[in-house]
Amino acid sequence: MYNFLVHAHSGIRWILLLFLVLSIVFALVKWVGKKPFWEEHKKLALFTFISAHTQLLLGLILYFISPKVVFSGAAMKDAVARFFLVEHISMMLLAIILISVGYIRAKKQAPEKSAKTIAIFFILALVAILAGIPWPGGPYGSAWM
């Protein structure tokens, strides 16, 4: 079960990143072009929102069952243990908050303002996600499996 969750969490990351990048591109094009953010674009932002929250649920389950997350003071002295105990979850929670706030604000705004809101909040979320992912081949990527 643990391996399935790890692979699902790792795989859905790519779906989330795809939706996030597409949402950002469409929002930037609409914002720069001073064009309204259409319902189709808001649906893409919704898919980004949903995939981010799916990742959150899988990540929270893994956080409490993973042998990589060690709840002790000694974990702060080990870079890998600290990454999974504190750094990864902090960056991802920040990203989820940014995606949620951006999506909810944009949903309530006029179409002319939605694109700017989505672009700003989703770009900030993308930066947090890219900084917090244990990339394969990186210092924490091989430790994840």
Steps between C-alpha positions, in 0.01 A plus 500: 500500500782740588673453162171557317447827686856615433466427128154663483629809681802513272296448183226750579774759551543505121127551445499784751806661340342472153173660615690766693723596206205503257295713740789744533556521123131562425475754783810688385378510140162637611651741754761644264250514214244669728242242404240336725575169666236268351314219674719241325806656662330503839431129455870440441570692821240279672681186379821649639323563831363144512830333410681710762256390768524137386876530543443649844287205610750243373787698648338521842441125506862440403620753756364287782590154365832562327817364659674810357306730734658467842331685785798571725745773580775297337325539164602865491867399485449269200444690173278230343289450812463878544399542137211253529400600853498878453615644168299299247169526682550871577566590137211288377255642755605849394439405136156354579405817688615717208310289245187501718504874569575580137226275367236614751579869446498462122169317510339796677657766276394644169653314202728798427670468840501120533796445271731724704399330824550150360835594343646654816383241752568199277852621410580536870359151562707357214818646650416345840423161342815494289707589807337231714489200266749220572614483137629168363877514493503780756622474858156392628351328194670165550423509871127514433463148364 
